[in-house]
Amino acid sequence: EMESLSFLNEKRDETVKARMCANGSAQRSHISREEATSPTAASEAIIIAGVIDAKQKRDIMTLDIPNAFVQTDVALNGDKIIVKIRGQLVDMLLEICPGVCDKHVIQEGKHKILHVRMLKALCGMLVSSIPCCKKFRKDIEKIGFEVNPHDTCVANRMKDGKQRAVTWHVDDLKSSHVNPKVNDEFAKWCEKTHGSDDLGHVKVARGKVHDYLAMIVDFTQEGALKVDMRCCIKGMIEEFPCEMKSTTTAPWTEKLLKVQEDSKKLEEERRSMFHTCVMQAMFLCKRARPDIDPSVAFLSSRVNDANEDDWKKLLRALGFLKGTINDVSTLEADDANTLTWHIDAAFAAHADVKSHAGAVFTMRKGAVVTSSAAKQKVNSRSS
């Protein structure tokens, strides 16, 4: 049995979105991680696909599938999934559908309670994501798409001798092709397959600038992809409880990887803030600000045991973001289709004399993929 939850969220375009979810934590005790983990398009796949889109001057279209979970059936041959609805939500259901479930309402203290069995998936249920993903994959394979073997949320199809690429993250899709009419056809298919007057209509965005997966992907510069997450940085700075000094020098010092064991531990409130901010920075650095990756890689290893010295390192990283907030990642590919990895390691950089490796992948200009979190597992000699 799961409790129902309701959320109101103001989006960047100032529209307000309401969402009803189930508190799926009650399912964790008897549903394995493998059964609950749904594939989503990797950030690296989305960025690389965007660079290719820019290079080939493709028409870009993003789509939002309405109520994607609600369109997915729940298997009836397994355990029953019950959601407990209480309070004002019960009153709203009784008003929308009078006479349908009135006799099933019970009273618990001051609250009205309604138990419902789920026949469709609902956001928050641990078993929702995988059936939803499988359903969409099955739908696009029916019209000739071939799913990428390395990322099951990326699919391609040849149309008029040119590649059409689709990436998706649950209900957020991006489609690209050099011919805009091909995207027109795909939009009509999505509306026919996933849209209706009852569930809602597919929202389609066209043009050179798109708000996609918390990123502003900008194709206005010919041959280049700009990944803009300045709104995310601004939100991090505004929500952080302490003032930080703006700097443009570097997000860390030479003491970044040194742990000050004698430094005072953070109290629980600040440790929780530290943890939240580091996770936000990790989300940011893997998409639009790879220049803070080394700092985030170290700080993420300190979230459960953070001290005052770690707090100062976080403040410096945030100060760097504040001072360089207008820096936007610009990525390009060259005509030779050159794919290059740059890999190096810092010898004996950690207190236990282990080395630290890092890597950058580029297609010509800009860091498409970065990794600075590879603390080596064994002690080795310097090369």
C-alpha positions as CSV (number, residue, x, y, z in Angstrom):
1,E,0.0,0.0,0.0
2,M,1.4,3.4,-1.0
3,E,0.4,6.9,0.0
4,S,-0.5,9.4,-2.8
5,L,1.4,12.7,-3.0
6,S,0.6,15.9,-4.9
7,F,3.1,18.5,-6.0
8,L,2.9,22.0,-7.6
9,N,5.9,23.1,-9.5
10,E,6.6,26.5,-11.2
11,K,8.6,25.9,-14.4
12,R,11.2,28.2,-16.0
13,D,8.5,29.6,-18.4
14,E,6.5,30.6,-15.3
15,T,3.8,28.0,-16.0
16,V,2.6,25.9,-13.0
17,K,2.5,22.2,-13.3
18,A,0.6,19.9,-11.0
19,R,1.6,16.3,-10.5
20,M,0.1,13.4,-8.6
21,C,2.6,10.7,-7.5
22,A,2.7,7.6,-5.4
23,N,5.2,7.3,-2.5
24,G,7.0,4.2,-3.9
25,S,9.3,3.8,-0.8
26,A,6.8,1.3,0.5
27,Q,7.7,-1.0,-2.4
28,R,11.5,-1.0,-1.8
29,S,11.4,-3.9,0.7
30,H,10.1,-6.4,-1.9
31,I,11.2,-5.0,-5.3
32,S,14.8,-5.4,-6.3
33,R,16.9,-2.6,-7.8
34,E,17.0,-4.5,-11.1
35,E,13.2,-4.5,-11.3
36,A,12.8,-0.8,-10.5
37,T,15.7,0.7,-12.4
38,S,14.6,2.1,-15.8
39,P,17.0,3.0,-18.6
40,T,17.2,6.7,-19.6
41,A,19.4,8.3,-22.2
42,A,22.9,8.9,-20.9
43,S,23.9,12.5,-20.6
44,E,26.9,11.7,-22.8
45,A,24.6,10.3,-25.5
46,I,22.4,13.4,-25.5
47,I,25.4,15.7,-25.8
48,I,27.2,13.7,-28.5
49,A,23.9,13.5,-30.5
50,G,23.5,17.3,-30.1
51,V,27.0,17.9,-31.5
52,I,26.3,15.7,-34.5
53,D,22.9,17.5,-35.0
54,A,24.8,20.9,-35.1
55,K,27.5,19.6,-37.4
56,Q,25.0,18.2,-39.9
57,K,22.7,21.3,-39.6
58,R,19.7,19.1,-38.7
59,D,16.2,20.4,-37.9
60,I,15.7,19.9,-34.1
61,M,12.4,19.1,-32.5
62,T,11.6,18.4,-28.8
63,L,8.4,16.7,-27.6
64,D,6.7,16.2,-24.3
65,I,4.4,13.1,-24.1
66,P,1.4,13.8,-21.9
67,N,0.8,11.5,-19.0
68,A,3.3,8.9,-20.2
69,F,3.0,6.7,-17.1
70,V,-0.8,6.7,-17.2
71,Q,-0.7,5.4,-20.7
72,T,1.1,2.3,-19.5
73,D,-0.7,-0.8,-18.2
74,V,0.2,-2.5,-14.9
75,A,0.5,-6.3,-15.1
76,L,-2.5,-7.8,-13.4
77,N,-1.0,-11.3,-12.9
78,G,1.3,-10.1,-10.1
79,D,0.9,-8.5,-6.7
80,K,-1.9,-5.9,-6.4
81,I,-0.7,-2.4,-6.2
82,I,-2.8,-0.3,-3.8
83,V,-2.6,3.5,-3.5
84,K,-4.1,5.2,-0.4
85,I,-5.6,8.6,-1.2
86,R,-6.6,10.9,1.6
87,G,-8.0,14.4,2.4
88,Q,-8.8,16.9,-0.3
89,L,-7.8,14.6,-3.1
90,V,-10.7,12.3,-2.1
91,D,-13.1,15.3,-2.2
92,M,-11.8,16.2,-5.7
93,L,-12.3,12.6,-7.0
94,L,-15.8,12.5,-5.6
95,E,-16.6,15.8,-7.3
96,I,-15.2,14.7,-10.6
97,C,-16.9,11.3,-10.6
98,P,-19.9,11.5,-8.4
99,G,-21.4,8.1,-7.5
100,V,-18.5,6.0,-8.7
101,C,-16.4,5.5,-5.5
102,D,-18.5,7.2,-2.8
103,K,-19.3,3.9,-1.1
104,H,-15.6,2.9,-0.9
105,V,-14.6,6.1,1.1
106,I,-13.8,5.5,4.8
107,Q,-13.0,7.8,7.6
108,E,-9.7,7.8,9.5
109,G,-9.8,10.5,12.2
110,K,-10.5,13.8,10.5
111,H,-9.5,12.5,7.0
112,K,-11.4,10.8,4.3
113,I,-9.6,7.8,2.9
114,L,-10.0,6.0,-0.4
115,H,-8.0,2.9,-1.4
116,V,-7.7,2.2,-5.1
117,R,-6.0,-0.6,-7.1
118,M,-3.7,0.7,-9.8
119,L,-4.5,-0.6,-13.3
120,K,-2.2,2.0,-14.9
121,A,1.3,3.1,-14.0
122,L,1.7,6.2,-11.8
123,C,4.8,8.4,-11.3
124,G,6.5,7.3,-8.1
125,M,5.7,3.6,-8.3
126,L,8.9,1.6,-8.6
127,V,7.4,-0.6,-11.3
128,S,6.3,2.3,-13.5
129,S,9.4,3.3,-15.4
130,I,10.4,0.0,-17.0
131,P,7.0,-0.8,-18.5
132,C,6.7,2.8,-19.8
133,C,10.2,2.6,-21.4
134,K,9.4,-0.8,-22.9
135,K,6.1,0.4,-24.3
136,F,7.7,3.4,-26.1
137,R,10.6,1.3,-27.4
138,K,8.1,-1.2,-28.8
139,D,6.1,1.7,-30.4
140,I,9.1,3.2,-32.3
141,E,10.5,-0.1,-33.4
142,K,7.1,-0.8,-35.1
143,I,7.8,2.2,-37.4
144,G,11.3,1.2,-38.3
145,F,13.6,2.6,-35.7
146,E,16.6,0.6,-34.5
147,V,17.6,1.0,-30.9
148,N,21.3,1.7,-30.2
149,P,22.9,-1.3,-28.6
150,H,25.0,0.9,-26.3
151,D,22.1,3.1,-25.1
152,T,18.6,1.7,-25.2
153,C,17.1,5.2,-25.1
154,V,18.7,6.3,-28.4
155,A,17.2,5.1,-31.7
156,N,18.0,5.8,-35.3
157,R,16.3,5.3,-38.6
158,M,17.3,6.1,-42.2
159,K,14.9,8.4,-44.0
160,D,15.5,9.8,-47.5
161,G,19.1,8.6,-47.3
162,K,19.8,10.6,-44.1
163,Q,19.8,9.5,-40.5
164,R,16.9,10.4,-38.2
165,A,17.9,10.3,-34.5
166,V,15.6,10.1,-31.4
167,T,16.7,10.3,-27.8
168,W,14.3,10.1,-24.9
169,H,14.2,10.4,-21.1
170,V,10.8,8.9,-20.0
171,D,8.4,11.4,-21.6
172,D,10.8,14.0,-23.0
173,L,11.9,13.3,-26.6
174,K,14.3,15.0,-29.0
175,S,14.1,14.2,-32.7
176,S,16.5,15.4,-35.4
177,H,16.8,15.1,-39.2
178,V,18.1,17.4,-42.0
179,N,14.6,17.6,-43.5
180,P,12.0,19.4,-41.3
181,K,9.2,17.5,-43.0
182,V,10.5,14.3,-41.5
183,N,10.1,15.8,-38.0
184,D,6.6,17.0,-39.0
185,E,5.7,13.4,-39.7
186,F,7.2,12.1,-36.4
187,A,5.2,14.8,-34.5
188,K,2.0,13.6,-36.1
189,W,2.8,10.0,-35.3
190,C,3.5,10.9,-31.7
191,E,0.2,12.8,-31.4
192,K,-1.7,9.9,-33.0
193,T,-0.1,7.3,-30.8
194,H,0.3,9.1,-27.4
195,G,-2.0,12.1,-27.5
196,S,-5.8,12.4,-27.0
197,D,-8.4,14.8,-25.7
198,D,-8.7,12.8,-22.5
199,L,-5.0,12.4,-21.7
200,G,-3.7,15.6,-23.3
201,H,-1.9,16.5,-26.5
202,V,1.8,16.1,-27.3
203,K,3.7,19.4,-26.8
204,V,6.0,20.1,-29.7
205,A,8.8,22.7,-29.8
206,R,10.7,23.7,-32.9
207,G,13.5,26.1,-33.6
208,K,17.2,26.6,-32.7
209,V,16.8,26.9,-28.9
210,H,15.2,24.2,-26.8
211,D,14.6,23.7,-23.0
212,Y,15.5,20.0,-22.8
213,L,16.2,18.0,-19.6
214,A,17.0,21.1,-17.5
215,M,19.4,22.3,-20.2
216,I,19.0,25.1,-22.8
217,V,20.4,23.5,-25.9
218,D,21.2,26.2,-28.4
219,F,21.9,25.6,-32.1
220,T,21.9,29.3,-33.2
221,Q,25.7,29.3,-33.9
222,E,26.3,27.4,-37.1
223,G,28.0,24.1,-36.6
224,A,28.0,24.4,-32.8
225,L,26.0,23.2,-29.8
226,K,25.8,25.4,-26.8
227,V,24.7,23.9,-23.5
228,D,23.4,26.6,-21.2
229,M,22.6,25.9,-17.6
230,R,23.0,29.4,-16.1
231,C,19.5,29.2,-14.5
232,C,20.7,26.1,-12.6
233,I,23.9,28.0,-11.4
234,K,21.8,31.0,-10.4
235,G,19.4,28.8,-8.4
236,M,22.3,27.1,-6.6
237,I,23.9,30.4,-5.6
238,E,20.5,31.9,-4.4
239,E,19.6,28.8,-2.4
240,F,22.9,28.4,-0.7
241,P,22.7,29.8,2.9
242,C,26.2,31.5,2.9
243,E,27.6,34.3,0.8
244,M,30.6,33.2,-1.3
245,K,33.3,35.3,-2.8
246,S,33.2,35.6,-6.6
247,T,36.4,34.4,-8.3
248,T,37.5,33.6,-11.9
249,T,40.9,32.1,-11.1
250,A,40.1,28.4,-10.5
251,P,37.4,26.3,-8.7
252,W,40.1,24.6,-6.5
253,T,43.6,25.0,-5.2
254,E,46.6,22.6,-5.1
255,K,45.2,21.3,-1.8
256,L,42.0,20.0,-3.3
257,L,42.8,16.3,-2.8
258,K,44.3,16.7,0.7
259,V,41.9,15.7,3.5
260,Q,42.4,17.8,6.7
261,E,41.6,15.1,9.3
262,D,41.9,17.5,12.2
263,S,39.3,19.9,10.8
264,K,36.0,20.2,12.7
265,K,33.2,18.0,11.4
266,L,30.1,19.9,10.0
267,E,27.0,19.8,12.1
268,E,24.2,17.7,10.5
269,E,22.3,20.7,9.1
270,R,25.3,22.0,7.2
271,R,26.4,18.5,6.2
272,S,23.0,18.0,4.6
273,M,23.3,21.3,2.7
274,F,26.8,20.3,1.6
275,H,25.5,17.0,0.3
276,T,22.7,18.7,-1.6
277,C,24.9,21.3,-3.2
278,V,27.5,18.8,-4.3
279,M,24.9,16.6,-5.9
280,Q,23.5,19.7,-7.7
281,A,27.1,20.6,-8.9
282,M,27.5,17.0,-10.1
283,F,24.4,17.3,-12.2
284,L,25.7,20.6,-13.6
285,C,29.3,19.5,-14.3
286,K,28.3,16.4,-16.3
287,R,26.3,18.5,-18.7
288,A,27.4,22.1,-19.0
289,R,30.3,22.9,-16.7
290,P,33.0,20.2,-17.0
291,D,35.5,22.7,-15.7
292,I,34.4,22.1,-12.1
293,D,34.5,18.3,-12.5
294,P,37.8,17.7,-10.5
295,S,36.4,19.7,-7.6
296,V,33.0,17.9,-7.7
297,A,34.8,14.5,-8.0
298,F,36.6,15.1,-4.7
299,L,33.8,16.8,-2.8
300,S,31.4,14.0,-3.7
301,S,33.6,11.5,-1.8
302,R,33.3,13.7,1.3
303,V,29.5,14.1,1.6
304,N,29.1,11.7,4.5
305,D,32.1,12.9,6.5
306,A,32.4,16.6,5.5
307,N,34.4,19.0,7.6
308,E,35.1,22.7,7.7
309,D,37.9,22.4,5.2
310,D,35.6,20.6,2.7
311,W,33.1,23.4,3.3
312,K,35.7,26.0,2.2
313,K,36.5,24.0,-0.9
314,L,32.8,23.9,-1.8
315,L,32.6,27.7,-1.3
316,R,35.5,28.2,-3.7
317,A,33.8,26.0,-6.3
318,L,30.6,28.0,-5.9
319,G,32.5,31.3,-6.0
320,F,34.1,30.2,-9.3
321,L,30.6,29.4,-10.8
322,K,29.4,32.8,-9.5
323,G,32.3,34.6,-11.2
324,T,32.0,32.7,-14.5
325,I,28.2,32.3,-14.6
326,N,28.0,33.6,-18.1
327,D,30.5,31.0,-19.5
328,V,28.5,28.6,-21.7
329,S,29.8,25.3,-23.0
330,T,30.3,25.4,-26.8
331,L,30.9,22.1,-28.6
332,E,31.8,21.4,-32.2
333,A,32.8,18.5,-34.4
334,D,35.4,18.7,-37.2
335,D,35.0,17.7,-40.9
336,A,37.4,14.7,-40.4
337,N,35.1,13.1,-37.8
338,T,38.0,13.1,-35.4
339,L,37.3,11.5,-32.0
340,T,40.0,12.1,-29.4
341,W,40.5,11.1,-25.8
342,H,43.0,13.0,-23.6
343,I,44.0,10.9,-20.6
344,D,46.4,11.8,-17.8
345,A,47.1,11.0,-14.1
346,A,48.5,13.0,-11.2
347,F,51.1,10.8,-9.4
348,A,50.7,10.2,-5.7
349,A,48.1,12.9,-5.4
350,H,46.2,11.4,-2.4
351,A,47.2,11.1,1.2
352,D,47.5,7.3,0.8
353,V,50.0,7.9,-2.1
354,K,47.5,6.7,-4.7
355,S,47.4,8.5,-8.0
356,H,44.4,10.3,-9.6
357,A,43.4,9.8,-13.2
358,G,41.3,12.0,-15.5
359,A,40.0,12.0,-19.1
360,V,38.4,14.3,-21.6
361,F,36.7,13.3,-24.8
362,T,36.4,15.8,-27.6
363,M,35.1,15.8,-31.2
364,R,37.1,19.0,-32.1
365,K,36.2,21.9,-29.8
366,G,35.0,21.6,-26.2
367,A,34.9,18.8,-23.6
368,V,32.0,16.5,-24.7
369,V,32.7,13.9,-22.0
370,T,34.8,14.4,-18.9
371,S,35.9,12.1,-16.0
372,S,38.0,13.3,-13.1
373,A,36.7,10.8,-10.5
374,A,39.2,8.0,-11.1
375,K,41.2,7.6,-7.9
376,Q,43.5,4.7,-8.7
377,K,42.9,1.5,-6.6
378,V,46.5,0.5,-6.2
379,N,49.8,2.3,-5.6
380,S,51.9,2.6,-8.7
381,R,55.2,4.0,-9.9
382,S,55.2,7.3,-11.9
383,S,55.6,6.9,-15.6
